[in-house]
Amino acid sequence: MITRALPLLGALMMTGMTAHAYPSPPPYMPSQKPTAEQINQTYRHKLQALRAEVIATQESDGGALTQAHRAALQERLDRIHADLRREIRDIDVYSVSAEGRRVR
């Protein structure tokens, strides 16, 4: 056993490197995709926050939303819906693109 270790020890000493010169790579961890329940919960929280903002904006506008505020809030609502569709598509194992390829 010692005779096998000596050549390795000699090679390490000649190169000036120690046995711990190269750190081990981090363990492979696959990306954690959110579950459908987590996606739905995030969606509900975003809608509740948007609703609170709509109510506050409406009160500051004197009871009726201005056209600029209405357009900005509608744009945020559209983004929330688009995010939901994208997240659900990403976790659906059967979703495919128009070309029939798997959507990642």
Residue, then its C-alpha position, 0 to 999 in steps of 0.5 A: m500500500i505504501t509503495r503505491a502511494l509513494p509515486l503519487l506523493g512524489a508526483l505531487m511534490m514535483t509539481g508543487m501541487t497538493a491533493h486539494a488543489y482542485p476543489s470538487p465541482p458543486p453537486y448537480m442540482p436540477s432546476q426546481k420548477p414551481t408546482a401548479e399550486q405555487i403558480n396559482q398562489t402567485y397568480r392570486h397574490k398578483l391579482q390581489a395586489l393589482r386589485a388593491e392598486v386599482i381601488a387606491t388609484q380609483e379613489s385618488d382619481g375621484g371615483a373613476l379611473t382616468q383613461a391613462h390609469r385604466a390603460a396602465l392597469q390593463e397592461r399590468l393585468d395582461r402581463i399577469h395573464a401572460d406570465l400565468r400562461r407561460e408558467i403553466r406551459d413550462i410545467d406542462v409535459y405535453s405542451v408543444s409549439a406550433e411546429g410540434r416541438r416540445v416547449r421548454 
